[in-house]
Amino acid sequence: MPARLKEIFDTGITPIEERQKKIAECNYIPPNLRIAEDYKIFQTSTPINNTEELARILEFPNGIEDLENGVYSAQAFMEATRRGISTQRLSMTTPLTIHAQGKLKSAEFNKLNPHRPREYVGYTLGLVDLFRTALAPDGRRIFGVFSTPEPELAHADIFVILKPDKALKLAIQRVFHDVFRVDKIYPPT
């Protein structure tokens, strides 16, 4: 069943916006979920350990709503229920590289959207284990963490692996807010 991930992550077969839905349809449960997380989706995919830290690039105003007080926007992590939360594996990259990618990401967005620019403000770190141990009210795991090293070698995605209802969406937001601490941003130098 993990072989389905190759189709899910092939943009020629599955549009990016449908990845979360397709992953949720797999109905992964332990131990199959862990097998799927370790599956080589891409040639350069490598298993992600629970002790690894993932860096999440943050931008203002789409992720951080109040820059001065460090408050996330309501929609900061809703991509997890659509296309996955894009992260960088700290064990496979450097802070300088993360900052360079964050600045480039904002610059590319701003070229296409000059009327609503974004500012790269830094990144925050989250421990993989905190995502893998987060449970829905019914006891099922909420997240899957997948090695997706395309386009960058250190790239990983965090997906909601369940079909989220309104209550679960709030739980999802809470986990992201607790794990990717906004008060622990590593600003660009």
Phi, psi and omega in degrees: 000328178299337180300337176300336181297328178300318177292319182296323182266003175270109183295342175286341181253313184239118175301146182307321182294346181256001183300311183299316180301316181293321177294318178298325179294340178290342180052047179294131173227157178300144359273357182298329179296316180295323176296317179296320180296329180271354182294141179281089179295316178243162181305324183263009177294139175227147181303145179257122179282152178298334183274358179284151174255141178249136178262130177249120178288135182241139180231153176248132009259002187285334178252316177258118183275323181236096185296319183296320182259001178062057181245128176291151173284161180298331183262010188308322186238016182291347176301335180298335179263008179232295188233001180097151177267120181280130179221172175239136179281114183300330180291346185241009182213187180232159176304321179298319179293319179299314179298318179298318179294320178297316178295318179296317180301313179295317181298317179295318177297316184294329176297320181276340185225062184294340180281346177217070185291157176242152178238126175289126182247353179134197178223163176231158184247146176222140180280130182306317183304326181293331175281319183288343179257358178288128184241146173286164179306333180272005175093357179277150175297142180270321191243150167240140180243118188240139175282113183231070188285034173231120017270335181262144182302324184274003187289140174217154178238144173250123180240145167283124185261003178248160172281112187278133169263183185300316181295320180291324177300321177293320178296321179299311179302318182298316180299312180299318180296323181284325184275309178270080187294121180291337179278002180238044179283137173264100183287157178294151180258000000 
